[in-house]
Structure formats: structure tokens, C-alpha cells
Amino acid sequence: MQALNRNKAVVLFSGGQDSSISLAWALEKFERVETIGFDYGQRHAVELGARTQVRLQIARAFPQWAAKLGGDRLIDLA
């Protein structure tokens, strides 16, 4: 069994306020942070459309976090 790497995190990221705060927290605490989102046909799908822009804005506003921000995946379940 592989040892748990405590320097990496995955954040469930919708692009909304709550998950953006969670992303900022993780970027402050971990060396590498990836994001994942799920499109399940939710009413507030506009947030999912903002995900990429929010990630770019966070990286621009906080350059110390830009290198920590890893990949992003959006899983279509709709």
C-alpha cells in the first residue's frame, strides 16, 4: 500500500463562493491542489461555467498560489 501524500489535496469545486473559499484554504495549506466538479444538471449550472475563470482569477490575485494550482476535471453526470 502506498503512503498517503499529505502535501496534495483535491477540492470539490463548483465555481461558487463556498467552494472558492475551500480552494483558497487548500492552496494556503497544501503544496499541490487539484479541482474536480460534477455536472449533474443542477439549477445553478452558471457556477460550473465560471469555474475556469475563477481559477484564473485566483491565480492572478494570489501569485504565490499559481504554481500550486494543479489540474481541473469536470465530470458530466447529466
DRENDO-1510 file (C-alpha; in Angstrom, 1 decimal, always signed):
<recs>
REC; n; res; u; v; w
REC; 1; MET; +0.0; +0.0; +0.0 .
REC; 2; GLN; +1.3; +3.4; -0.9 .
REC; 3; ALA; +1.8; +6.1; +1.8 .
REC; 4; LEU; -0.6; +8.9; +1.9 .
REC; 5; ASN; +0.8; +12.2; +0.5 .
REC; 6; ARG; -0.3; +14.9; +2.8 .
REC; 7; ASN; +1.1; +17.7; +0.6 .
REC; 8; LYS; -1.6; +17.2; -2.0 .
REC; 9; ALA; -5.3; +17.9; -2.0 .
REC; 10; VAL; -8.4; +17.6; -4.2 .
REC; 11; VAL; -11.1; +20.2; -3.8 .
REC; 12; LEU; -14.7; +19.6; -5.0 .
REC; 13; PHE; -15.1; +22.9; -6.9 .
REC; 14; SER; -18.3; +24.2; -8.4 .
REC; 15; GLY; -17.0; +27.7; -9.0 .
REC; 16; GLY; -19.4; +29.2; -6.4 .
REC; 17; GLN; -18.5; +31.2; -3.3 .
REC; 18; ASP; -18.2; +28.3; -0.9 .
REC; 19; SER; -16.0; +26.1; -3.0 .
REC; 20; SER; -13.9; +29.1; -4.0 .
REC; 21; ILE; -13.2; +29.6; -0.3 .
REC; 22; SER; -12.4; +25.9; +0.1 .
REC; 23; LEU; -10.0; +26.2; -2.8 .
REC; 24; ALA; -8.2; +29.2; -1.3 .
REC; 25; TRP; -7.9; +27.4; +2.1 .
REC; 26; ALA; -6.4; +24.3; +0.4 .
REC; 27; LEU; -4.0; +26.4; -1.7 .
REC; 28; GLU; -2.7; +28.0; +1.6 .
REC; 29; LYS; -2.3; +24.7; +3.3 .
REC; 30; PHE; -1.1; +22.3; +0.6 .
REC; 31; GLU; +1.7; +22.2; -2.0 .
REC; 32; ARG; -0.4; +20.9; -4.8 .
REC; 33; VAL; -4.2; +21.3; -5.2 .
REC; 34; GLU; -6.4; +19.9; -8.0 .
REC; 35; THR; -10.0; +20.6; -8.5 .
REC; 36; ILE; -12.9; +18.4; -9.6 .
REC; 37; GLY; -16.5; +19.3; -10.4 .
REC; 38; PHE; -19.7; +17.4; -11.3 .
REC; 39; ASP; -22.4; +18.5; -13.7 .
REC; 40; TYR; -25.5; +16.6; -12.6 .
REC; 41; GLY; -28.0; +19.0; -14.2 .
REC; 42; GLN; -28.2; +21.3; -11.1 .
REC; 43; ARG; -30.2; +24.5; -11.3 .
REC; 44; HIS; -27.1; +26.7; -10.6 .
REC; 45; ALA; -25.2; +25.5; -13.6 .
REC; 46; VAL; -23.9; +29.1; -14.1 .
REC; 47; GLU; -21.4; +28.4; -11.4 .
REC; 48; LEU; -19.9; +25.5; -13.3 .
REC; 49; GLY; -19.4; +27.8; -16.3 .
REC; 50; ALA; -17.4; +30.2; -14.0 .
REC; 51; ARG; -15.0; +27.5; -12.7 .
REC; 52; THR; -12.2; +28.2; -15.2 .
REC; 53; GLN; -12.5; +31.9; -14.8 .
REC; 54; VAL; -12.5; +31.7; -11.0 .
REC; 55; ARG; -9.4; +29.5; -11.1 .
REC; 56; LEU; -7.6; +32.0; -13.4 .
REC; 57; GLN; -8.6; +35.0; -11.2 .
REC; 58; ILE; -7.4; +33.2; -8.0 .
REC; 59; ALA; -4.0; +32.5; -9.7 .
REC; 60; ARG; -3.7; +36.1; -10.8 .
REC; 61; ALA; -4.8; +37.7; -7.5 .
REC; 62; PHE; -2.5; +35.4; -5.4 .
REC; 63; PRO; +0.6; +34.6; -7.5 .
REC; 64; GLN; +2.1; +32.6; -4.6 .
REC; 65; TRP; -0.7; +30.1; -5.2 .
REC; 66; ALA; -0.4; +29.9; -9.0 .
REC; 67; ALA; +2.2; +27.1; -9.1 .
REC; 68; LYS; +0.3; +25.1; -6.5 .
REC; 69; LEU; -2.9; +25.0; -8.6 .
REC; 70; GLY; -3.0; +21.7; -10.5 .
REC; 71; GLY; -5.3; +20.2; -12.9 .
REC; 72; ASP; -9.1; +20.5; -13.1 .
REC; 73; ARG; -11.7; +18.0; -14.1 .
REC; 74; LEU; -15.4; +18.4; -14.8 .
REC; 75; ILE; -17.4; +15.1; -14.8 .
REC; 76; ASP; -20.6; +15.2; -16.8 .
REC; 77; LEU; -23.3; +13.1; -15.0 .
REC; 78; ALA; -26.3; +14.9; -16.5 .
</recs>
